[in-house]
């Protein structure tokens, strides 16, 4: 559905320019470069020579630059405004870390270079490993997982290898609380485990009695998210971990929300045996739109021997010998690696950004950042608590969770409310997640937002809530009205997606 019909001759509205698809522009005979004629060459295509045009748009360099610049100006981004997505940690990332990742000595490396020529890169990996182990209190770390869910896979594979090594391969049940991240049960199933759900209590946390009742000698592990997807700290985590260990099982702690506890809680002290860390969220890398990411996984002493290869060690480690760094590509000593997670050595640019962030912040700065993230979330909870309906009593951690009870009887849905926020110039909060809360609205302000930006957001949200209660339903059901495009038929888009552009004539013929 298009926006309101412009009243201008061009169809543009000031700086809001109508932008056709790149395939609808240009001329196939036009190109931005001059290429020499190929000359006479033998045909080696075996009868597969192209019989029609390649289908790429022909544009000059200025036309290409303008097209993608205009598209970028239609996107909301963390550099243009507040991004309160819950469970996503969409925060400002210092440009210093981008600059470090772009240094030629890091950006121009090739994964097949001899190790003697990449000592600086290996030193970065070694230093990052030390930071992650120091912050978590764990014994080993795998840097190779490419993202959070990949890190989950790494930790659960290590758990499976440890169980098999001690002759308990028949343990194939994984307990997953309903307040855990949605990828947790998928990861457990992918590793060949059977998932058994555990309900939450009225406080939004794991029901410990139900958990203990589900724990038996067939359980391999529990996958618990802490802080959980309701934005709450699992206050009984130590008792839960002790019960799991007493039963001979392992504790996998999802670290996607590590941003809330960095420098304040060592996960080893909570009884965790494995945890992935979304360093692209917690330690600086712009990660919207699917990447880039990295999910290093830290392991306890019980799982350390089963860590995947490769990993970095200092040459002459323990001998007082400064012999540089090397990658361990094959098992040594008591190592019993379950395998490799991916080719090469992880998302190296993300590793550089993370270490740059850690070194520039320092341990005290990381501790302050996590504290500010929790403070900002509780400021939202307190500021919006009278106009909206908080889902649970008491303070939260890094994200504040509300539900749609304040909209009851107004004819306005959670989705409508979020669309109205777009008209006000704000990116919506996370909607309908976590699934355990009906009509959920999850807000994560992060540590990088000022009080002024939070106040502006809260003022707008409260004003919209009042409009909904006053019966101004059209403000919400017709939103967004001020965007380049109006509300889509999201159900149809999900069920009948159009994934490829086709020329108008071809489209008509297809109908």
Buried (B, 14 or more C-beta within 10 A) or exposed (E): EEBEEBEEEEEEBEEBBBBEEBEEBBEEEEBEEEEEEEEEEEEEEEEEEEEEEEEEBBBEEEBBEBBEEBEEBEEBEBEEBBBBBBBBBBBBBBEBBBEBBEEEEBEEBEEEEEBEEBEEBBBBBBBBBBBBBEBBBBBBBBBBBBBBBBBBBBBBBBBBBBBBEEEBEEBBBBBBBBBBBBBBBBBBEBBEBEBBEBBBEEEBBBBBEBBBEBBEEBBBBBBBBBBBBBBBBBEBBEEBBEBBBEBEBBBBBBBBBBBBBBBEBBBBEBBBBBBBBBBBBBBBBBBEEEBBBBBBBBBBEBBBBBBBBBBBBBBEEEEEEEEBBBBBEEEEEEBBBBEEBEEEBBBBBBBBBBBBBBBEBEEEBBBBBBBBBBBBBBBBBEBBEEBBBBBBEEBBBBBBBBBBEBBEEBEBBBBBBBBBBBBBBBBBBBBBBBEBBEBBBBBBBBBBBEEEBBEBBBEBBBEBBEBBBEEBBEBBBBBBBEBBEBBEEEEEEEEEEEEEEEEEEEEEEEE
